[in-house]
Amino acid sequence: MNRLRLTPIYGDDETITHVIGIQFFTEANIDLGPLPGSLAKESARSSGRFRSGFPSYPSVPAGNRNICRGVCGIMQLSDEVLSLKILSLLTPRDIASIGSVCRRFYEITKNEDLWRMVCQNAWGSETTRVLETVPGAKQLGWGRLARELTTLEAAAWRKLTVGGAVEPSRCNFSACAVGSRVVLFGGEGGLLNDVFVLDLDAKPPAWREISGLAPPLPRSWHSSCTLDGTKLIVSGGCADSGVLLSDTFLLDLSMEKPIWREIPVAWSPPSRLGHTLSVYGGRKILMFGGLAKSGPLRFRSSDVYTMDLSEDNPCWRCVTGSGMPGAGNPAGIAPPPRLDHVAVSLPGGRILIFGGSVAGLHSASQLYLLDPTDEKPTWRILNVPGRPPRFAWGHSTCVVGGTRAIVLGGQTGEEWMLSELHELSLASSVT
């Protein structure tokens, strides 16, 4: 059981200016002592900065009618306790909303150390560390970075130029980010299973080939993603003679001599090509769309499957499916069934779907967003400024540095354009 307490906030003229809503649960264990684990260390390092960064608001007497009329105990806590023990555990959207409640909360939520802990709790330590290395992140500040990556209000396209070459030239390959590197696997130019790497931190960036022992079957129209910032995962695709695949392989790029290994599962989604893989929630993988096998036939799909690789025995689970009886589909405006599209993982576990081959259309340049961590996942359309890629199918993409989606290649209708490289910036650029 739980109950909601609404507490009025009074202005100087005795009128109600705001109302704070606090939800109370019958069972709760709120520890206002030292924080556990890494957050305790972070709070210890930050306590001095918190004290100097916050305005001096004294504890509020219970009878002060201008603040809470004696019914809102939360306002009697110190700024440091409010920040470290309560506000730091909320989401970026919640912090932004709380900042509009009253002047005290507004001042508290301006603190950069609070915003950093909010981002770390919401997105994970690894994503936070990556974002700290993004050029211009310090100038933007955690508050603005959190807002722009949550609302995607600053997303925009731009074109990049790189050196080196991927030989032989190919199409229907996969590409994903391992740290600041773009890793390309396989494709069709003769059926291939080689690996190329593009380091975007190099001056200038250039492609180079690396070798891995015991590689998967040569394939095209497959998908790949990155796990733990060091591992490449490849799934499905089309092998020799048009045979569709449903296998899943892993390559650890942190090893001096990388070795491929297959991930064993008891059941796999229907064999498919042209689908996407995305990582969310640390070690969870989401598969979307593709041209899937259904008996002797093949259909475009908008199916969504997930697998948690942190489990002892990973297995695929159906989340939604256009052709799955009884499977619930997300609300909102869902992407039409498609293949050869791209998907990128955003901070907070959201998945961005772009382009692809859709029935009746040459290409689809619309952006779709889905959060699989929601209790009821909802698709929504995202409109951004700038010039998107002209060729929204036959390409590949990845996210670099947490704020840059790189789109590589595309089909003109007459030729494959591997030299086409576009960037969808998810946050403002600071030079």
Summary of the structure (lengths in Angstrom):
residues: 431
radius of gyration: 24.4
end to end distance: 51.8
largest distance: 80.2
contacts: 1329
relative contact order: 0.10
helix: 19%
strand: 36%
